[in-house]
Amino acid sequence: MNLHEEMMAMADRAVVASRAMAQLSCRRKNTILEAMADELDKRRDSLKEANALDMDAGKAAGLSAAMLDRLLLTDGRIDGMIKGIRDVVALKDPVGEKISKWLRPNGLEIIKVRVPIGVIAIIYESRPNVTADSSILCIKTGNAVILRGGKEALHSNKAIAEALQEGGKEKGLPDNALQIVGTTDREAIRELVQMDGRVDLAIPRGGEGLIRAVTEHARIPVIKHYKGVCYIHVDKSADTQMALQIIENAKVQRPGVCNAVEHVLVDEAIAKNFIPDLVKTLRKDSVELRGDESARAIVGDLIPATDADWDTEYLDLKMGIKVVPDLHSAIEHINKHGSHHSDAIVATDPTALKEFTEQVDSATVYANASTRFTDGAEFGLGAEIGISTDKLHARGPMGLEELTTYKYVIQGTGQIRP
Amino acid sequence: MNLHEEMMAMADRAVVASRAMAQLSCRRKNTILEAMADELDKRRDSLKEANALDMDAGKAAGLSAAMLDRLLLTDGRIDGMIKGIRDVVALKDPVGEKISKWLRPNGLEIIKVRVPIGVIAIIYESRPNVTADSSILCIKTGNAVILRGGKEALHSNKAIAEALQEGGKEKGLPDNALQIVGTTDREAIRELVQMDGRVDLAIPRGGEGLIRAVTEHARIPVIKHYKGVCYIHVDKSADTQMALQIIENAKVQRPGVCNAVEHVLVDEAIAKNFIPDLVKTLRKDSVELRGDESARAIVGDLIPATDADWDTEYLDLKMGIKVVPDLHSAIEHINKHGSHHSDAIVATDPTALKEFTEQVDSATVYANASTRFTDGAEFGLGAEIGISTDKLHARGPMGLEELTTYKYVIQGTGQIRP
């Protein structure tokens, strides 16, 4: 079998498995998940042995310290996977929910029912824990899953997937409900995302390069998790103390994540008083600050910002400050230069709050709060497979519900169309 | 400007227009739509003149009679477009709806609000009325639209689009909210569907060839409206009189549409009595019947069905009949050979009804009713931009709600993440 045939066969097996998955009760799925958690717990040693093979190969290949850290499987990280599974067991199963129901004049009853999506491909990079974290969300929602992790983590991923498969099997996990692509050939990704009619959705989890590669070749729906170039606008009506706290939190609390703020806009009416305070606060936190011309006229030693800065996700202790003439300019700037992920306004004027939240075209728009709350757990979704920067199917934090679709069941008594 | 630059500029204009569109009140949008309807009414003569150019060119190019009929714009069809607009005015605007709202323990209020998608590209074939029918649904839902119709209808499409633009403009339609691609270069389609970040959704409306071409090149979400290989299964518990009526209706009432039935499965327990009645009924309607070996053992002069028949959408007075050993085989056959569009069971046994509707993986699954009801109007959606055979974002009949997405607005009082 060549790669194409191999991947087709894998997808066909997943389709068969997805039919069985869709019929599992919530109770059955939870029993399967519990058994998966137990099996991971039992196999700690063999998981770490498999991981050691990847770590040795990674070191030999000269992977960076950051890459090696992502690759490493420790007892703490295995605990994390196990806890993740148990947390998902406790969540409500969205499958089977009657989303809506109505009666037509001819007596037909139309019921919109939530059902699993079918076959989901998860394409990810070097963190082996994604193998468990993503699969269990797919399993809980009655989907079959095909996993394609980074080649540097292949031994670890296979060991984790095997534990999940073996643990689940005893409790009734359908054959092939969870499959892992065994080859490291990059062509396998292209094959996977071109299987329309077999694979229903691809979720790439990783850097921009991976996401672009998937999108370019895909013939199936892809839900993307692009970068977060998040903005906070400080309105002239802002409580400036609140603004300082929110900006500091959004920049400093965890700068390396997608919902950290990258740039601040300041209304010119308050810029002269506010920007010096802002600079003082953030310099205490060792944030490297860039400013536009107007900001630099107020604080002379800001690094001059280039045009490219306003589209940049630093993921670091760096931030841009720009003075805007009014709210409307702020909104326009954010819609043009932001990444439609998470943006905030600090203001007391209700009109400003209303216009900003209505007109900023982002997945999550905050009034007087830190952008750092864009997160499944912080939203109360219980679990999250990612934060979608797409507009279709899912936008913002994606929980269990976003791993489902719907169908219409129509109950008749012999109706025909006149 | 080359084609790429031209299409980029068009998409950029659409993005700007989409921001303005998203802020229009329902009342304003309705005023715009009314004015569009009036303008079409006023321009009947010029619309028919433009259409005559297309018709002449079409005849000269040797288009088939069916193609020419699709292309033709009559007063009746202009009436249809006008009525279509007025019907959409009367519909509820889904934009702004608070889909859900919850309070977090830290006091953050999370509101999931329905918003327009943004920029929608409609790619269609020779029917000029699609120009009006699709645009007005996009306008009603606050989206900007880019239209790309068939080259054979270019004069008609331009005339219709111009009427809509001019009519709308006076009442506040934002500039470039409705644009039509002026070139007949097929490359324009490829350009359109690769504008990720600018065009948010492509909806191809037309035959399989068009849809495949769009899907293959797309880097943006596409909602497809593929074929309907619809099945009806006659269970051993069926009211056979009801089954005959439903099958006759689903096959004969309008055979050329996607929700017409193409194949019937019959449980072997009732095949011997039922199939002769079925054949008699359908032959009265001049339906050409194919049968599998078992069906032909009961009625000898059925045309032998080939394997390919079971995957075929005839769109014609043709139908396949197949005997199945049980309900489970019927479900498996439909999931494998159907097109996941509309499938029905006729049965009285509640278990059979339940298993069929739960296990058949189609957009619409009927219990004791004709498949012909899969339609926006029949569902009570008021209007329909198509019937999605995709699973993501929209499945089944797509009304106004399916032309929207959502965003999260989060109201805080200074919350920061600990």
Boltz contact constraints between the chains, C-beta under 6 A:
constraints:
  - contact:
      token1: [A, 104]
      token2: [B, 380]
      max_distance: 6.0
  - contact:
      token1: [A, 108]
      token2: [B, 369]
      max_distance: 6.0
  - contact:
      token1: [A, 117]
      token2: [B, 391]
      max_distance: 6.0
  - contact:
      token1: [A, 200]
      token2: [B, 391]
      max_distance: 6.0
  - contact:
      token1: [A, 215]
      token2: [B, 219]
      max_distance: 6.0
  - contact:
      token1: [A, 219]
      token2: [B, 215]
      max_distance: 6.0
  - contact:
      token1: [A, 221]
      token2: [B, 392]
      max_distance: 6.0
  - contact:
      token1: [A, 242]
      token2: [B, 414]
      max_distance: 6.0
  - contact:
      token1: [A, 245]
      token2: [B, 416]
      max_distance: 6.0
  - contact:
      token1: [A, 246]
      token2: [B, 416]
      max_distance: 6.0
  - contact:
      token1: [A, 249]
      token2: [B, 416]
      max_distance: 6.0
  - contact:
      token1: [A, 249]
      token2: [B, 417]
      max_distance: 6.0
  - contact:
      token1: [A, 253]
      token2: [B, 417]
      max_distance: 6.0
  - contact:
      token1: [A, 357]
      token2: [B, 409]
      max_distance: 6.0
  - contact:
      token1: [A, 363]
      token2: [B, 407]
      max_distance: 6.0
  - contact:
      token1: [A, 364]
      token2: [B, 408]
      max_distance: 6.0
  - contact:
      token1: [A, 365]
      token2: [B, 409]
      max_distance: 6.0
  - contact:
      token1: [A, 366]
      token2: [B, 410]
      max_distance: 6.0
  - contact:
      token1: [A, 367]
      token2: [B, 411]
      max_distance: 6.0
  - contact:
      token1: [A, 368]
      token2: [B, 412]
      max_distance: 6.0
  - contact:
      token1: [A, 368]
      token2: [B, 413]
      max_distance: 6.0
  - contact:
      token1: [A, 368]
      token2: [B, 414]
      max_distance: 6.0
  - contact:
      token1: [A, 369]
      token2: [B, 108]
      max_distance: 6.0
  - contact:
      token1: [A, 369]
      token2: [B, 410]
      max_distance: 6.0
  - contact:
      token1: [A, 369]
      token2: [B, 412]
      max_distance: 6.0
  - contact:
      token1: [A, 369]
      token2: [B, 415]
      max_distance: 6.0
  - contact:
      token1: [A, 370]
      token2: [B, 416]
      max_distance: 6.0
  - contact:
      token1: [A, 370]
      token2: [B, 417]
      max_distance: 6.0
  - contact:
      token1: [A, 372]
      token2: [B, 417]
      max_distance: 6.0
  - contact:
      token1: [A, 380]
      token2: [B, 104]
      max_distance: 6.0
  - contact:
      token1: [A, 391]
      token2: [B, 117]
      max_distance: 6.0
  - contact:
      token1: [A, 391]
      token2: [B, 200]
      max_distance: 6.0
  - contact:
      token1: [A, 391]
      token2: [B, 405]
      max_distance: 6.0
  - contact:
      token1: [A, 392]
      token2: [B, 221]
      max_distance: 6.0
  - contact:
      token1: [A, 392]
      token2: [B, 393]
      max_distance: 6.0
  - contact:
      token1: [A, 393]
      token2: [B, 392]
      max_distance: 6.0
  - contact:
      token1: [A, 393]
      token2: [B, 393]
      max_distance: 6.0
  - contact:
      token1: [A, 395]
      token2: [B, 405]
      max_distance: 6.0
  - contact:
      token1: [A, 396]
      token2: [B, 408]
      max_distance: 6.0
  - contact:
      token1: [A, 405]
      token2: [B, 391]
      max_distance: 6.0
  - contact:
      token1: [A, 405]
      token2: [B, 395]
      max_distance: 6.0
  - contact:
      token1: [A, 407]
      token2: [B, 363]
      max_distance: 6.0
  - contact:
      token1: [A, 408]
      token2: [B, 364]
      max_distance: 6.0
  - contact:
      token1: [A, 408]
      token2: [B, 396]
      max_distance: 6.0
  - contact:
      token1: [A, 409]
      token2: [B, 357]
      max_distance: 6.0
  - contact:
      token1: [A, 409]
      token2: [B, 365]
      max_distance: 6.0
  - contact:
      token1: [A, 410]
      token2: [B, 366]
      max_distance: 6.0
  - contact:
      token1: [A, 410]
      token2: [B, 369]
      max_distance: 6.0
  - contact:
      token1: [A, 411]
      token2: [B, 367]
      max_distance: 6.0
  - contact:
      token1: [A, 412]
      token2: [B, 368]
      max_distance: 6.0
  - contact:
      token1: [A, 412]
      token2: [B, 369]
      max_distance: 6.0
  - contact:
      token1: [A, 413]
      token2: [B, 368]
      max_distance: 6.0
  - contact:
      token1: [A, 414]
      token2: [B, 242]
      max_distance: 6.0
  - contact:
      token1: [A, 414]
      token2: [B, 368]
      max_distance: 6.0
  - contact:
      token1: [A, 415]
      token2: [B, 369]
      max_distance: 6.0
  - contact:
      token1: [A, 416]
      token2: [B, 245]
      max_distance: 6.0
  - contact:
      token1: [A, 416]
      token2: [B, 246]
      max_distance: 6.0
  - contact:
      token1: [A, 416]
      token2: [B, 249]
      max_distance: 6.0
  - contact:
      token1: [A, 416]
      token2: [B, 370]
      max_distance: 6.0
  - contact:
      token1: [A, 417]
      token2: [B, 249]
      max_distance: 6.0
  - contact:
      token1: [A, 417]
      token2: [B, 253]
      max_distance: 6.0
  - contact:
      token1: [A, 417]
      token2: [B, 370]
      max_distance: 6.0
  - contact:
      token1: [A, 417]
      token2: [B, 372]
      max_distance: 6.0
